[in-house]
Structure formats: C-alpha cells, structure tokens
Amino acid sequence: MSRLTSLKLVLTGFLLAAVSVSGWVQAKEPVVAARSATISVSELPRQGVQTYELIHRGGPFAHEKDGVVFGNRERLLPIHKRGYYREYTVKTPGSRDRGARRIVCGGVPQTPDACYYTADHYASFSKIVP
C-alpha cells in the first residue's frame, strides 16, 4: 500500500469521525428513541394524563407556550410539514419553570393523529397509545 493511499484512508477515517460526532449526518428514516417505543395513557405520570386530557378538550392550558408549533428539529418524530406538531407542558412537581416533560401531538389539535411523551426535553419520545 502506498503512503498516499494510507494517508487517504487515515484522512477519510478522521472525516467520518468528525461528521459522526458533529451530527452533520442525519438519519434518512425518523427514529422514535425512548426507553420503550410506546407508553399507554395509564403509564403517563398523573400530570401527563391531565395534560393529555386537556389536549383532547382544547384546554385551558396553564402555559402560554402550550399549543405552539413544535419544529421536530431533532427529527426523532415522523417527518411532516412545519406546523403539524404542537407541544404541551407536562407539569413537573417542584420545578420552578416548565420543566423537561412535554407531550407533542401531530395533526388537528383537539383530535390529533398521534401524541408522543418526552420526559427529557425532546431527547427521546414514546408514542402514547390508549
């Protein structure tokens, strides 16, 4: 193997590592990453059940940011046009702010196609099932 070929292989390895670490490469297929892929409504924390029920009733919501568009920048939920997803706060006992827990729903606000729960501020999602 020539020195030039060896150098190319080493540089390619460094570039692939840099791309991987930097997040430049995005998955072609959306991934729902979570401890489990689904969570039933009854498995949600009590505050999550309350938020889920409020979503289906159309509110009223405690936070002015509830119901705002969720951009899915993490690309962990199935890909849809901007405006499809909306986020709602799930109260975290003892938290002075909105906390990390949310429910994100897609589709028509009161009759969503699907809802997802995150306890870690969008790092992972579980699809909510009845």
C-alpha positions, 0 to 999 in steps of 0.5 A: 500500500502506498503512503498516499493511499494510507494517508487517504484512508487515515484522512477519510477515517478522521472525516467520518469521525468528525461528521459522526460526532458533529451530527452533520449526518442525519438519519434518512428514516425518523427514529422514535428513541425512548426507553420503550417505543410506546407508553399507554395513557395509564403509564403517563405520570398523573400530570401527563394524563391531565395534560393529555386530557386537556389536549383532547378538550382544547384546554385551558392550558396553564402555559402560554407556550402550550399549543405552539408549533413544535419544529421536530428539529431533532427529527426523532418524530415522523417527518411532516410539514412545519406546523403539524406538531404542537407541544404541551407542558407536562407539569413537573412537581417542584420545578420552578419553570416548565420543566423537561416533560412535554407531550407533542401531538401531530395533526388537528389539535383537539383530535390529533393523529398521534401524541408522543411523551418526552420526559427529557426535553425532546431527547427521546419520545414514546408514542402514547397509545390508549 
